[in-house]
Amino acid sequence: MHPSILSPVQNRLIELGYDLEETGKMDSKTKKALRDYQMKNNLKVGQIDFDTIRSLGLLEDRDN
């Protein structure tokens, strides 16, 4: 995954209290935090997809 996508995801997970560092790399702590977040939010688990990015609040709402 490209750091331009992964870094904001990591930063948002950190803001939400997950124990990881913003590295721009999909390390084991990031995988665990992402999996935990997805499970808690009834999202597809295992990869960063559109629904996960939207759930994290990383997409602008084009309707407003």
N, C-alpha and C positions, 0 to 999 in steps of 0.2 A: 504494500500500500504506500502511496506517495505521501511524504511528510506534510505536504500542503493540506491534505485531508486528515491525516492521522493526528497531527499536532493540535488542531482545534478540538478534536474528539477527546484527546487526552486531557487538555486543559479543562474542558467542561466536566469530565468525569472527576477530575481533581476538585473542581468547585463544588461538586456534589458530595465530596467527602471520601472518594475512593483513594486507596493507598497506591499511588503510582507516581512516576515522574514523566514530565513532558520530554520525550526523547526523539519523537518523530519515527520511532521504530516500534513494531508490534512485538514487544517483549512479553515475558510470562505474566508480569503484573498487569499489563494492559489487557492481555487476553482474559485474565480472570475478572478484572473490573468490567470489561465490556460484556462478558458472559453474564455476570451477576446483574448488571444494569438491564440487559435485555430480558432476562428471566423475570425480574421484578416488574417489568413494564409490558409483559406479554408480547414481546417482539421475537422475530425469528432470531435464533441464537447461532452465533458462530462467525458472522462477518458484519462488516460495516455496510449497511445498505441504506437506501433512501429513507425507509421508515425509522431506522435508528437515528440517522442524522437529523431528521425532522423532529423526532421525539426529544432529542438533546437540545433543540432550539437553535440549531446551527443553519437553518434556512430562513431566508426572508419570506415573509408572507406577501405574495404578489397581489392578493386580493385587496390589500389596504393601501 
